[in-house]
Amino acid sequence: VPLRAPTADGGLATFCRDTFHGDVRVVVKEDGVVVAELQSDSCALEVGGGPWWSTWRCETAMSEVTRTLLRLDGVDAVAEDLLKTVFPGY
């Protein structure tokens, strides 16, 4: 799907392409051990247009502050409800 996006010089211009049929895989590890692994073939993502002309992969790490917040009581239930909403059948 061509997308009109704001550009520095041309205002809104057809600049990138999006799809709603992307594949996503999320692996959550704690101390090197996989604690959750989810995948979906129904995600929205950008598939073309500058300056991202090639495919990319990303890995990230969670800060200690975020890690602490996620360990608070009740957060697990909220996270599980969110996962069930985002990934039906989880």
All heavy atoms as an XYZ file, in Angstrom:
681
protein
N       0.854     -1.167      0.000
C       0.000      0.000      0.000
C       0.902      1.233      0.000
O       1.693      1.412      0.919
C      -0.888      0.017      1.273
C      -1.679      1.297      1.348
C      -1.770     -1.189      1.357
N       0.835      2.070     -1.025
C       1.612      3.320     -1.006
C       1.111      4.224      0.130
O      -0.080      4.276      0.405
C       1.327      3.946     -2.362
C       0.820      2.835     -3.216
C       0.135      1.886     -2.278
N       2.013      4.885      0.778
C       1.661      5.726      1.918
C       2.175      7.132      1.698
O       3.323      7.328      1.310
C       2.291      5.147      3.197
C       2.138      5.987      4.454
C       0.703      5.947      4.938
C       3.075      5.503      5.537
N       1.311      8.110      1.944
C       1.746      9.510      1.910
C       2.289      9.851      3.287
O       1.614      9.690      4.286
C       0.582     10.417      1.533
C       0.180     10.250      0.068
C      -1.107     10.980     -0.271
N      -1.158     12.345      0.175
C      -0.903     13.416     -0.577
N      -0.569     13.265     -1.833
N      -1.001     14.623     -0.086
N       3.520     10.304      3.317
C       4.191     10.612      4.577
C       4.787     12.012      4.499
O       5.117     12.491      3.411
C       5.286      9.581      4.840
N       4.932     12.684      5.640
C       5.531     14.022      5.631
C       7.011     13.946      5.222
O       7.740     13.085      5.695
C       5.372     14.510      7.068
C       4.981     13.340      7.876
C       4.525     12.259      6.972
N       7.420     14.823      4.344
C       8.819     14.902      3.926
C       9.356     16.293      4.229
O       8.582     17.239      4.406
C       8.962     14.612      2.419
O       8.251     15.614      1.692
C       8.418     13.238      2.062
N      10.668     16.414      4.272
C      11.289     17.693      4.611
C      11.009     18.760      3.558
O      10.800     19.923      3.895
C      12.793     17.510      4.789
N      10.988     18.361      2.287
C      10.868     19.354      1.226
C       9.553     19.318      0.466
O       9.133     20.330     -0.093
C      12.012     19.185      0.219
C      13.364     19.338      0.871
O      13.495     20.199      1.767
O      14.283     18.592      0.498
N       8.892     18.157      0.417
C       7.732     18.030     -0.457
C       6.399     17.912      0.242
O       5.415     17.520     -0.390
N       6.333     18.244      1.528
C       5.072     18.072      2.238
C       4.688     16.602      2.271
O       5.541     15.732      2.344
N       3.393     16.309      2.194
C       2.957     14.925      2.143
C       3.234     14.367      0.748
O       2.774     14.912     -0.242
C       1.466     14.806      2.454
C       1.073     14.959      3.913
C      -0.441     14.909      4.049
C       1.688     13.866      4.761
N       4.004     13.299      0.697
C       4.364     12.713     -0.593
C       4.321     11.191     -0.473
O       4.513     10.645      0.613
C       5.761     13.160     -1.007
N       4.051     10.529     -1.597
C       4.113      9.075     -1.609
C       5.576      8.708     -1.440
O       6.399      8.942     -2.319
C       3.554      8.511     -2.929
O       2.214      8.976     -3.073
C       3.564      7.005     -2.921
N       5.907      8.187     -0.277
C       7.315      8.075      0.109
C       7.690      6.668      0.546
O       8.825      6.270      0.431
C       7.580      9.078      1.235
C       9.018      9.241      1.582
C       9.908      9.799      0.679
C       9.485      8.836      2.808
C      11.237      9.963      1.000
C      10.827      8.997      3.139
C      11.700      9.563      2.233
N       6.747      5.922      1.067
C       7.059      4.584      1.552
C       5.880      3.662      1.278
O       4.818      4.102      0.864
C       7.410      4.599      3.034
S       6.149      5.307      4.087
N       6.084      2.377      1.484
C       5.028      1.393      1.271
C       4.841      0.587      2.543
O       5.814      0.207      3.191
C       5.408      0.455      0.126
C       5.470      1.138     -1.204
C       5.771      0.151     -2.291
N       6.435     -1.031     -1.755
C       7.229     -1.823     -2.424
N       7.467     -1.589     -3.681
N       7.800     -2.860     -1.873
N       3.601      0.311      2.873
C       3.274     -0.477      4.059
C       2.516     -1.725      3.659
O       1.937     -1.801      2.576
C       2.393      0.334      5.018
C       3.151      1.442      5.720
O       4.331      1.646      5.390
O       2.568      2.087      6.592
N       2.509     -2.713      4.555
C       1.721     -3.918      4.360
C       1.072     -4.299      5.685
O       1.553     -3.917      6.744
C       2.575     -5.097      3.841
O       1.714     -6.221      3.620
C       3.649     -5.502      4.839
N      -0.011     -5.016      5.591
C      -0.666     -5.539      6.784
C      -0.564     -7.061      6.811
O      -1.308     -7.741      7.501
C      -2.138     -5.097      6.825
C      -2.266     -3.610      6.947
C      -2.502     -2.828      5.839
C      -2.107     -2.992      8.171
C      -2.601     -1.456      5.939
C      -2.200     -1.616      8.293
C      -2.444     -0.846      7.172
N       0.370     -7.601      6.047
C       0.565     -9.048      5.969
C       1.988     -9.422      6.338
O       2.561    -10.358      5.788
C       0.243     -9.541      4.550
C      -1.152     -9.234      4.133
N      -2.234     -9.898      4.639
C      -1.635     -8.297      3.289
C      -3.335     -9.395      4.108
N      -2.999     -8.426      3.285
N       2.579     -8.709      7.275
C       3.950     -8.982      7.679
C       4.028    -10.112      8.687
O       3.047    -10.496      9.306
N       5.213    -10.669      8.829
C       5.490    -11.701      9.821
C       6.321    -11.085     10.931
O       7.253    -10.329     10.677
C       6.274    -12.857      9.204
C       5.484    -13.602      8.152
O       4.250    -13.690      8.291
O       6.092    -14.097      7.194
N       5.982    -11.418     12.158
C       6.763    -10.943     13.293
C       6.996    -12.111     14.240
O       6.138    -12.975     14.407
C       6.058     -9.765     14.027
C       4.747    -10.189     14.632
C       6.969     -9.161     15.084
N       8.184    -12.143     14.810
C       8.536    -13.159     15.804
C       9.190    -12.432     16.968
O      10.134    -11.660     16.767
C       9.500    -14.172     15.209
C       9.916    -15.234     16.190
C      10.724    -16.332     15.473
N      11.331    -17.185     16.458
C      12.632    -17.390     16.556
N      13.466    -16.807     15.716
N      13.106    -18.174     17.486
N       8.686    -12.654     18.168
C       9.225    -12.021     19.363
C       9.686    -13.121     20.309
O       8.917    -14.023     20.641
C       8.160    -11.138     20.066
C       8.722    -10.549     21.347
C       7.671    -10.053     19.126
N      10.945    -13.048     20.718
C      11.505    -13.998     21.671
C      11.961    -13.193     22.886
O      12.747    -12.259     22.754
C      12.694    -14.773     21.074
C      13.278    -15.721     22.104
C      12.272    -15.523     19.816
N      11.446    -13.548     24.046
C      11.827    -12.869     25.286
C      12.699    -13.828     26.085
O      12.306    -14.963     26.361
C      10.584    -12.462     26.106
C      11.003    -11.798     27.412
C       9.689    -11.550     25.289
N      13.893    -13.361     26.444
C      14.826    -14.181     27.209
C      15.146    -13.509     28.529
O      15.206    -12.283     28.608
C      16.132    -14.378     26.441
C      15.977    -15.136     25.150
C      17.316    -15.280     24.457
C      17.170    -16.018     23.142
N      18.469    -16.139     22.465
N      15.355    -14.312     29.535
C      15.814    -13.807     30.829
C      17.013    -14.639     31.231
O      16.915    -15.870     31.331
C      14.716    -13.895     31.882
C      15.117    -13.259     33.189
C      13.971    -13.129     34.166
O      12.809    -13.239     33.761
O      14.260    -12.926     35.347
N      18.138    -13.997     31.403
C      19.392    -14.685     31.708
C      19.695    -15.774     30.685
O      20.141    -16.878     31.015
C      19.355    -15.274     33.125
C      19.180    -14.207     34.196
O      19.765    -13.119     34.024
O      18.463    -14.457     35.176
N      19.422    -15.494     29.409
C      19.720    -16.421     28.338
C      18.708    -17.537     28.144
O      18.839    -18.342     27.236
N      17.668    -17.582     28.980
C      16.646    -18.625     28.889
C      15.388    -18.034     28.259
O      14.916    -16.978     28.679
C      16.320    -19.187     30.293
C      15.207    -20.214     30.225
C      17.561    -19.774     30.932
N      14.836    -18.708     27.258
C      13.619    -18.235     26.593
C      12.447    -18.377     27.560
O      12.164    -19.463     28.058
C      13.332    -19.040     25.306
C      12.000    -18.637     24.713
C      14.458    -18.836     24.300
N      11.779    -17.254     27.856
C      10.619    -17.274     28.750
C       9.312    -17.054     27.994
O       8.241    -17.346     28.514
C      10.754    -16.243     29.900
C      11.912    -16.602     30.812
C      10.913    -14.826     29.362
N       9.394    -16.542     26.772
C       8.204    -16.378     25.931
C       8.654    -16.298     24.486
O       9.686    -15.705     24.170
C       7.435    -15.123     26.315
N       7.877    -16.911     23.619
C       8.159    -16.849     22.190
C       6.820    -16.770     21.468
O       5.967    -17.630     21.632
C       8.940    -18.070     21.731
C       9.385    -17.985     20.303
C      10.379    -19.079     19.932
O      10.815    -19.837     20.807
O      10.695    -19.149     18.742
N       6.628    -15.702     20.721
C       5.365    -15.456     20.034
C       5.632    -15.151     18.577
O       6.664    -14.583     18.234
C       4.643    -14.263     20.674
C       4.426    -14.333     22.177
C       4.059    -12.972     22.717
C       3.355    -15.339     22.489
N       4.687    -15.518     17.724
C       4.810    -15.141     16.320
C       3.438    -14.906     15.734
O       2.442    -15.426     16.232
C       5.581    -16.182     15.525
C       4.957    -17.544     15.475
C       5.873    -18.529     14.758
O       7.093    -18.377     14.769
N       5.291    -19.520     14.129
N       3.392    -14.082     14.699
C       2.141    -13.762     14.027
C       2.432    -13.475     12.565
O       3.498    -12.969     12.223
C       1.492    -12.537     14.673
O       0.352    -12.140     13.942
N       1.490    -13.808     11.703
C       1.626    -13.467     10.287
C       0.671    -12.328      9.932
O       0.327    -12.127      8.780
C       1.371    -14.678      9.394
C      -0.036    -15.242      9.558
O      -0.807    -14.720     10.381
O      -0.351    -16.216      8.851
N       0.268    -11.572     10.950
C      -0.673    -10.480     10.738
C      -0.185     -9.238     11.470
O      -0.690     -8.888     12.530
C      -2.055    -10.896     11.251
O      -2.968     -9.840     11.091
N       0.816     -8.583     10.895
C       1.282     -7.345     11.517
C       1.497     -6.295     10.435
O       1.706     -6.613      9.274
C       2.557     -7.577     12.320
S       4.035     -7.840     11.340
N       1.397     -5.050     10.837
C       1.614     -3.943      9.912
C       3.079     -3.534      9.985
O       3.656     -3.453     11.062
C       0.718     -2.762     10.283
N       3.669     -3.307      8.813
C       5.054     -2.861      8.787
C       5.372     -2.165      7.478
O       4.661     -2.292      6.500
C       6.013     -4.036      9.013
C       5.855     -5.233      8.082
C       6.871     -5.182      6.973
C       6.017     -6.498      8.897
N       6.437     -1.404      7.507
C       6.885     -0.700      6.318
C       7.740     -1.653      5.490
O       8.622     -2.326      6.017
C       7.700      0.529      6.720
C       8.007      1.424      5.553
C       8.577      2.752      5.998
O       8.115      3.291      7.004
O       9.486      3.228      5.301
N       7.477     -1.716      4.195
C       8.190     -2.672      3.342
C       9.018     -2.007      2.244
O       9.666     -2.695      1.467
C       7.210     -3.681      2.695
C       6.581     -4.550      3.747
C       6.158     -2.972      1.862
N       9.014     -0.714      2.176
C       9.820     -0.074      1.144
C       9.796      1.428      1.248
O       9.031      2.010      2.004
N      10.661      2.053      0.504
C      10.776      3.502      0.528
C      12.009      3.918      1.296
O      12.484      3.212      2.165
N      12.526      5.058      0.935
C      13.769      5.517      1.551
C      13.550      6.089      2.931
O      12.450      6.480      3.274
N      14.557      6.093      3.721
C      15.917      5.645      3.412
C      16.162      4.169      3.779
O      17.310      3.749      3.878
C      16.783      6.560      4.268
C      15.955      6.818      5.484
C      14.519      6.835      4.978
N      15.115      3.374      3.979
C      15.278      1.973      4.376
C      15.088      1.084      3.157
O      14.010      0.534      2.932
C      14.264      1.608      5.463
C      14.347      2.557      6.596
C      15.239      2.526      7.616
C      13.528      3.698      6.820
N      15.042      3.578      8.468
C      13.984      4.324      7.995
C      12.466      4.277      6.135
C      13.414      5.478      8.512
C      11.905      5.423      6.643
C      12.369      6.007      7.821
N      16.119      0.898      2.364
C      15.990      0.169      1.106
C      16.207     -1.329      1.262
O      15.864     -2.099      0.386
C      16.947      0.730      0.068
C      16.682      2.181     -0.204
C      17.474      3.223      0.147
C      15.551      2.744     -0.861
N      16.905      4.414     -0.247
C      15.712      4.142     -0.871
C      14.397      2.218     -1.437
C      14.790      5.011     -1.436
C      13.477      3.084     -1.996
C      13.680      4.459     -1.993
N      16.788     -1.769      2.330
C      17.058     -3.196      2.498
C      16.352     -3.723      3.746
O      15.835     -2.962      4.557
C      18.563     -3.438      2.616
O      19.079     -2.739      3.735
N      16.327     -5.042      3.895
C      15.698     -5.644      5.071
C      16.551     -5.381      6.304
O      17.748     -5.068      6.201
C      15.538     -7.163      4.883
O      16.826     -7.733      4.664
C      14.629     -7.475      3.721
N      15.956     -5.487      7.462
C      16.695     -5.280      8.694
C      16.183     -6.205      9.781
O      15.066     -6.692      9.728
C      16.620     -3.823      9.146
C      15.229     -3.316      9.384
C      14.411     -2.746      8.466
C      14.490     -3.360     10.607
N      13.210     -2.428      9.037
C      13.222     -2.793     10.359
C      14.769     -3.821     11.886
C      12.244     -2.677     11.328
C      13.787     -3.706     12.859
C      12.552     -3.129     12.568
N      17.020     -6.441     10.761
C      16.678     -7.207     11.954
C      17.102     -6.366     13.148
O      18.022     -5.561     13.053
C      17.420     -8.533     11.994
C      16.976     -9.496     10.932
C      17.785    -10.770     11.014
N      17.380    -11.675      9.968
C      16.534    -12.673     10.149
N      16.037    -12.906     11.333
N      16.208    -13.455      9.142
N      16.447     -6.595     14.268
C      16.746     -5.789     15.437
C      16.742     -6.662     16.686
O      15.932     -7.568     16.812
C      15.704     -4.683     15.575
S      15.971     -3.624     16.993
N      17.658     -6.409     17.570
C      17.668     -7.018     18.891
C      17.776     -5.888     19.898
O      18.376     -4.854     19.621
C      18.849     -7.971     19.051
C      18.728     -9.212     18.203
C      19.818    -10.218     18.504
O      20.401    -10.156     19.603
O      20.074    -11.055     17.639
N      17.186     -6.087     21.047
C      17.229     -5.054     22.060
C      17.337     -5.689     23.440
O      17.117     -6.888     23.593
C      15.982     -4.145     21.976
O      16.150     -3.057     22.881
C      14.723     -4.906     22.315
N      17.666     -4.903     24.403
C      17.746     -5.366     25.789
C      16.887     -4.452     26.652
O      16.688     -3.281     26.323
C      19.192     -5.343     26.273
N      16.377     -4.993     27.729
C      15.507     -4.233     28.615
C      16.340     -3.583     29.721
O      17.220     -4.219     30.293
C      14.487     -5.199     29.235
C      13.349     -4.520     29.923
S      12.177     -5.697     30.673
C      11.967     -6.925     29.430
N      16.054     -2.324     30.003
C      16.772     -1.644     31.082
C      16.352     -2.219     32.430
O      15.293     -2.825     32.568
C      16.473     -0.145     31.057
O      15.149      0.094     31.501
N      17.173     -2.022     33.427
C      16.880     -2.543     34.767
C      15.614     -1.901     35.332
O      14.834     -2.544     36.023
C      18.064     -2.307     35.701
C      17.936     -3.024     37.028
C      17.783     -4.537     36.884
O      18.450     -5.134     36.040
O      16.972     -5.126     37.636
N      15.370     -0.626     35.019
C      14.151      0.053     35.486
C      12.915     -0.645     34.919
O      11.965     -0.960     35.644
C      14.164      1.544     35.084
C      12.831      2.199     35.380
C      15.294      2.272     35.791
N      12.918     -0.913     33.617
C      11.787     -1.592     32.990
C      11.622     -2.985     33.562
O      10.516     -3.429     33.860
C      11.986     -1.668     31.463
O      12.167     -0.345     30.968
C      10.805     -2.319     30.792
N      12.728     -3.680     33.737
C      12.698     -5.024     34.303
C      12.051     -5.001     35.696
O      11.227     -5.844     36.034
C      14.129     -5.550     34.388
C      14.265     -7.024     34.325
C      15.722     -7.406     34.441
N      16.540     -6.713     33.467
C      17.190     -7.289     32.474
N      17.124     -8.578     32.339
N      17.905     -6.586     31.642
N      12.409     -4.013     36.508
C      11.839     -3.883     37.850
C      10.342     -3.614     37.788
O       9.562     -4.224     38.523
C      12.548     -2.753     38.624
O      13.936     -3.061     38.691
C      11.983     -2.595     40.018
N       9.917     -2.703     36.896
C       8.497     -2.387     36.765
C       7.689     -3.613     36.347
O       6.571     -3.826     36.815
C       8.284     -1.267     35.754
C       8.720      0.118     36.214
C       8.645      1.103     35.060
C       7.872      0.586     37.381
N       8.242     -4.432     35.480
C       7.526     -5.612     35.010
C       7.387     -6.685     36.080
O       6.566     -7.586     35.959
C       8.202     -6.192     33.772
C       8.054     -5.336     32.527
C       8.855     -5.928     31.389
C       6.595     -5.188     32.135
N       8.166     -6.583     37.133
C       8.082     -7.562     38.224
C       7.074     -7.155     39.299
O       6.859     -7.885     40.252
C       9.457     -7.750     38.850
C      10.412     -8.496     37.940
C      11.692     -8.865     38.646
N      12.547     -9.589     37.755
C      13.778     -9.214     37.418
N      14.294     -8.113     37.919
N      14.491     -9.939     36.594
N       6.439     -5.989     39.150
C       5.458     -5.549     40.133
C       4.228     -6.439     40.101
O       3.852     -6.979     39.063
C       5.042     -4.094     39.861
C       6.139     -3.048     40.032
C       5.614     -1.678     39.611
C       6.638     -3.008     41.457
N       3.564     -6.607     41.260
C       2.350     -7.419     41.329
C       1.297     -6.898     40.365
O       1.087     -5.700     40.245
C       1.772     -7.397     42.757
C       2.623     -8.177     43.744
O       3.404     -9.035     43.292
O       2.509     -7.921     44.946
N       0.641     -7.809     39.674
C      -0.436     -7.448     38.772
C       0.007     -7.197     37.353
O      -0.800     -7.252     36.428
N       1.283     -6.912     37.134
C       1.759     -6.622     35.789
C       1.681     -7.869     34.915
O       1.334     -7.792     33.742
C       3.200     -6.055     35.821
C       3.778     -5.937     34.421
C       3.199     -4.699     36.506
N       1.951     -9.044     35.495
C       1.877    -10.284     34.718
C       0.489    -10.485     34.126
O       0.346    -10.872     32.971
C       2.253    -11.491     35.575
C       3.741    -11.538     35.884
O       4.508    -10.844     35.197
O       4.124    -12.259     36.812
N      -0.545    -10.239     34.931
C      -1.920    -10.426     34.450
C      -2.246     -9.450     33.329
O      -2.863     -9.825     32.334
C      -2.907    -10.255     35.610
N      -1.817     -8.213     33.478
C      -2.057     -7.213     32.438
C      -1.310     -7.603     31.165
O      -1.861     -7.555     30.067
C      -1.612     -5.805     32.909
C      -1.661     -4.811     31.767
C      -2.483     -5.348     34.070
N      -0.059     -8.019     31.310
C       0.732     -8.418     30.149
C       0.108     -9.631     29.462
O       0.041     -9.687     28.235
C       2.167     -8.727     30.573
N      -0.371    -10.586     30.232
C      -0.986    -11.769     29.632
C      -2.267    -11.405     28.890
O      -2.516    -11.896     27.797
C      -1.268    -12.829     30.688
C      -1.730    -14.127     30.072
C      -1.643    -15.304     31.009
O      -0.728    -15.332     31.852
O      -2.500    -16.177     30.899
N      -3.080    -10.523     29.462
C      -4.290    -10.064     28.770
C      -3.928     -9.364     27.466
O      -4.583     -9.553     26.443
C      -5.103     -9.113     29.657
C      -5.817     -9.840     30.784
O      -5.929    -11.084     30.718
O      -6.259     -9.157     31.724
N      -2.870     -8.545     27.498
C      -2.429     -7.851     26.295
C      -1.965     -8.859     25.239
O      -2.319     -8.758     24.076
C      -1.307     -6.878     26.633
C      -0.695     -6.127     25.460
C      -1.735     -5.265     24.773
C       0.471     -5.283     25.919
N      -1.187     -9.852     25.663
C      -0.708    -10.862     24.720
C      -1.868    -11.619     24.086
O      -1.870    -11.912     22.895
C       0.231    -11.844     25.421
C       1.609    -11.303     25.760
C       2.372    -12.293     26.625
C       2.387    -10.997     24.500
N      -2.897    -11.941     24.885
C      -4.053    -12.647     24.355
C      -4.834    -11.794     23.348
O      -5.393    -12.298     22.397
C      -4.974    -13.079     25.485
C      -4.420    -14.221     26.300
C      -5.331    -14.598     27.448
C      -4.731    -15.715     28.271
N      -5.551    -16.035     29.435
N      -4.819    -10.473     23.585
C      -5.499     -9.569     22.655
C      -4.713     -9.435     21.353
O      -5.285     -9.490     20.276
C      -5.663     -8.175     23.299
O      -6.423     -8.303     24.502
C      -6.359     -7.205     22.354
N      -3.411     -9.273     21.469
C      -2.558     -9.078     20.298
C      -2.345    -10.387     19.544
O      -2.309    -10.402     18.321
C      -1.210     -8.456     20.721
C      -0.264     -8.374     19.525
C      -1.425     -7.082     21.326
N      -2.183    -11.482     20.269
C      -1.904    -12.786     19.657
C      -2.994    -13.771     20.053
O      -2.834    -14.542     20.994
C      -0.537    -13.312     20.108
C       0.602    -12.430     19.738
C       1.180    -11.580     20.669
C       1.095    -12.441     18.444
C       2.238    -10.766     20.314
C       2.162    -11.622     18.085
C       2.726    -10.786     19.021
N      -4.138    -13.766     19.347
C      -5.225    -14.704     19.661
C      -4.689    -16.135     19.688
O      -3.879    -16.526     18.868
C      -6.213    -14.514     18.525
C      -5.933    -13.139     18.005
C      -4.455    -12.938     18.192
N      -5.121    -16.890     20.656
C      -4.664    -18.265     20.793
C      -3.454    -18.411     21.686
O      -2.987    -19.518     21.923
N      -2.920    -17.284     22.204
C      -1.758    -17.356     23.090
C      -2.136    -18.046     24.375
O      -3.157    -17.862     24.940
C      -1.212    -15.955     23.381
C      -0.150    -15.931     24.446
C       1.144    -16.330     24.142
C      -0.422    -15.542     25.742
C       2.127    -16.313     25.123
C       0.539    -15.534     26.714
C       1.827    -15.924     26.410
O       2.791    -15.920     27.375
